[in-house]
Amino acid sequence: MAWSIRSRVSSFLGSEVGVMGSLFHWDTCWRTVPFSVPTNSSSAVSSRTRPWPKFVSILKLFWFSYVNFSLILWFSYFQMNWARMDSCYAAASFKEKQSENKDTDVRNMAEAGGEHALFGLMKQRFLSFKNHKYMKELEHFQALSKAQYPKFMVIACADSRVCPSNILGFQPGEAFMIRNIANLVPLMKNGPSECNAALEFAVTTLEVENILVIGHSSCAGIENLMKIQEDVESRSFINKWVTNGNVAKLRTKAATAHLSFAQQCRFCEKESINQSLLNMLSYPWIEDKVRSGLLSLHGGYYNFSSCTFEKWTLDFNGCTVNEESSSYVIKEQEFWS
């Protein structure tokens, strides 16, 4: 494309030079045209050659200046377009190369056979982060080394396919995170766990303004919860943990008895998120802040098969939390696709 435009410009410049050559030829010829004066009986003046009038020389100078100025304008115009096209081609090439490097990086991680190869690739990623992110935002990262002021706490599943920083673009310092099997939040009465310890730190020390619980499609933890037999005691740490979602399981069974097991699991994946939001209200230091409007509780659901995201907010005024039963109302639902 760029070469074809340059060829046209060359043709144009050649045509302009031709015009100037014709002008020289025209001037030379007409300089020698005889200028005749009518004769009469009283006086006769023979034909003679007169020089070209002075004003034509001025006209010629003006014409040459106009042609030269036009050539300069045309050349500048095409030069700007060439530069613009070159920058576009360079940007497109950079993006394509970046995408290829990323795909190659993912394949390398998947194909790396030994521990040394895996950590070698990890080292490359770290150095890339340092050179292209950390050093370019050095002042920001130095400020983060002294303190953190995140607006969000995120509770997400430990599934390797569901990384909140990648999906939602959280940058360092923006979200305090904890990840566990099936993104569950236990009731306060169930005793201490790393989840409620993280909740306490985020709410009372960091004073986050939002807590976001993110579930996802094809969650193995929820599937495991739906398969557990009620009358069978298990020594599995996984089984004991996912029973924190038993209330969501019972609600799912009651609402989806006519559906397939896979559909019941999809329903429970979202129901367990809302149950975790309700469970957080069993912690007094969370309930007080939500009641006063200083803290909001949100749910999110990521479907990585269709790459869609659902977001909603717990409506505290419509919720009921007690020992016998609990109910919830959600608001501000959004669907991102």
C-alpha positions, 0 to 999 in steps of 0.5 A, spaced: 500 500 500 505 504 501 509 503 495 503 504 491 502 511 494 509 512 493 509 510 486 503 515 484 507 521 488 513 519 483 508 519 477 505 526 479 512 529 480 514 527 473 508 530 470 509 536 474 516 536 471 513 535 464 509 541 465 515 545 467 518 543 461 513 545 457 513 552 460 520 553 458 518 550 451 512 555 450 516 561 453 522 560 448 517 559 442 513 565 443 519 570 445 521 570 437 514 571 435 514 577 430 510 583 432 507 586 426 504 594 426 499 596 421 502 600 416 499 606 412 500 610 406 503 616 410 508 611 414 510 604 413 514 600 419 517 594 417 515 588 421 520 587 427 521 582 433 520 585 440 522 582 446 517 579 451 513 584 455 516 585 463 509 583 466 509 576 463 516 575 466 513 576 473 507 572 471 512 566 469 515 567 476 509 567 480 507 560 476 513 557 478 512 559 485 505 556 485 508 550 482 513 549 487 509 550 493 504 545 490 509 540 490 511 541 497 504 541 499 503 534 496 510 531 498 508 533 505 501 530 505 504 524 502 509 524 507 505 524 513 500 519 510 506 514 509 509 516 517 501 514 519 501 508 515 508 506 518 506 507 525 499 503 524 503 497 521 508 497 526 503 497 532 499 492 528 505 488 528 507 489 535 500 486 537 501 480 533 507 479 536 505 480 543 499 475 542 504 470 539 509 471 544 503 470 549 500 463 546 507 461 545 508 462 553 502 458 555 504 452 550 511 452 553 508 452 560 503 446 558 509 443 555 515 444 560 517 437 562 521 438 568 521 442 574 527 446 571 524 448 565 517 450 569 521 455 574 525 458 568 519 460 564 516 463 571 523 467 572 522 470 565 515 472 566 517 475 573 523 479 569 518 481 564 513 484 570 519 487 573 522 491 566 515 492 563 511 493 569 514 495 576 520 499 573 515 503 569 510 504 575 516 505 580 513 510 584 506 507 585 509 500 587 514 504 592 508 507 595 505 500 595 511 497 599 509 502 605 501 501 605 495 498 602 488 501 601 484 496 597 477 498 595 475 491 594 475 484 598 475 478 593 473 471 595 474 466 589 475 459 588 481 456 588 480 453 581 486 455 576 482 457 570 478 462 575 483 468 576 480 474 578 486 479 576 486 476 569 478 476 569 476 483 572 483 486 571 485 488 578 491 491 579 496 490 585 493 494 591 486 494 588 483 488 591 485 484 598 483 476 595 482 470 598 481 463 594 478 457 597 474 451 594 468 453 591 469 460 594 465 459 600 464 463 606 462 459 613 457 461 618 461 465 624 458 459 629 462 454 625 469 457 628 475 460 625 478 459 619 482 462 614 476 465 610 473 469 616 480 471 618 481 474 612 474 477 612 476 480 619 483 483 617 479 486 610 473 489 614 476 491 620 483 493 618 483 495 611 476 497 611 474 495 604 468 498 602 466 492 597 466 484 598 465 480 592 464 473 592 466 470 585 463 463 583 464 460 576 461 454 571 463 447 572 465 448 579 468 441 582 467 443 589 460 444 588 459 438 584 462 434 590 457 438 595 451 435 590 454 428 590 455 428 598 450 423 601 447 426 608 448 419 612 455 418 610 461 421 614 467 422 611 474 424 613 475 428 607 478 435 608 474 437 601 467 434 603 468 437 610 469 444 607 464 444 602 459 442 607 459 449 609 454 450 603 449 445 605 443 450 605 445 452 598 444 445 596 438 444 600 435 450 596 437 447 590 434 440 591 427 443 593 427 448 587 430 443 581 428 436 583 425 436 576 432 438 572 438 434 571 444 433 575 448 438 571 443 443 571 442 442 579 450 443 579 449 450 575 443 452 579 447 451 586 453 454 583 449 461 584 445 459 590 452 458 594 454 465 592 448 468 595 448 463 601 455 466 602 453 473 602 448 471 607 453 468 612 457 474 612 451 477 615 452 473 621 459 476 623 457 483 627 463 487 624 460 486 617 453 486 619 454 493 622 458 496 617 453 494 611 447 496 615 450 503 616 452 503 608 460 503 609 460 496 606 456 493 600 456 485 599 456 483 591 456 476 588 459 475 581 458 469 576 464 467 571 462 462 565 468 461 562 465 456 557 461 463 554 466 468 557 460 472 560 460 475 567 454 476 572 454 481 577 449 483 583 449 486 590 445 483 596 439 488 598 440 488 606 434 491 607 430 485 604 434 480 607 432 475 613 438 472 617 436 468 623 437 461 626 431 458 623 431 460 616 434 466 612 432 469 605 435 474 601 434 479 595 438 481 590 439 488 586 443 491 581 443 485 577 448 486 570 450 481 565 457 482 561 458 479 555 
